[in-house]
């Protein structure tokens, strides 16, 4: 499958481990399917709205969340007293009522949805305050509701604080606005609550709470992350169309672009950690091994205790064992004279020692270490090809096989080309199997 598909236009979906599978039957009794119907019912019943953005015809996480949780009577009983349930099956390929597909696409764009499934919690007017998705190790209705309940409670704090900011003046009103918006994801604030931000800037331009500076820094960093991700996808599409990608995948950006944001807003804590992760991505893409290790070391040294404004962030970075992380970074530093081994160590640190705490999803456009794996893996493949270019036939095939041992790379970019094209060209498909580690042999068998 890998060698047949590794140049497909949307092969990126497979990189997250998800496959196309038959659509599941969705129950209509407890879920509404149009946004206007949901807002009307929520206002009438005094409830919030729970929106499920999904793709049930092909998205395995969407199917899993629906089958194990959302469709269950127990979940409906827990959620329905507080939410009107709205199903936006935006990526279904089957027939829909006239105009529904277009309405769904407009809603996806409106809420900035790029990962599936995404669960968005909103007010009765459809103003969002929280989002999540399929959570690892939660596969039953009651546990999933226990995951949602704190998000719902934060939504109630948000609405209460927002209500108190209405007719008051001065510091009390400004404080209420900050108290409200601090409960909401920063990207939702920037997208949906500009009027409240404008009001806050007028009331307290001195920004004693620090919230405006926080939001401005988040907005600028998120904008850069989106541009980087779009640049990555544009290069990925070129590769998927058959072009050979050598050099950088996002050449329009440099690590200094991140440094400017860090310096401008004097980032600290979790915000600094995420910015360093973005800088690390650019350094890996630029082939800057020593600089990448300095960024990794800096990430490990950050006190990432979440501030009150950062609790709503969608992406959070976790280092399960700081001691082990630092030990691996230190060992990688000693490989400065072995670029291939050093890049291999950087890749393994990203895979094993840093976790991005985000819901499991398909085609996740959040800036997580998944992007680092893809770019670092492609860079590793190019370096492996260059470092063995002086060898011929079996000698080169053996060296490449050794280079692929104990490292689990995805089939994008140079890695797919090495396994599916270069190795068979060097020694033939059957002979290539004796040099490749089992994981990559399976690609040839598929």
ABEGO torsion letter per residue (X at the ends): XAAAAAABAAAAAAAAGBBBBBBBBBBAAABBABAAAAAAAAAAAGBBBBBBBBBAAABAAAAAAAAAAAABAAAAAAAAAABBBBBBBAABABBBBBGAAAAAAAAAAAAGBABOBBBBBBBAAGBBABBBBBBBGBABAAAAAAAAAAAAAAAAAAAAAAAAAAABBEAAAAAAAAAAAAABBAAAAAAAAAAAAAAAAAABAAGAAGAAAAAAAAAAAAAAAAAAAAAAAAAAAAAAAGBBBBEBABAABBAAAAAAAAAAAGBBEAAAAAAAAAAAAAAAAAGBAAAAAAAAAAAAABBABBBAAAAABABBBBBABAAAAAAAAAAAAAAAABAAAAAAAAAAAAAAABBBBBBBBBGBABBBAAAAAAAAAAAAAAAAAAAAAABBEAAAAAAAAAAABGBBBBABEAAAAAAAAAAAAAAEAAAAAAABBAAAAAAAAX
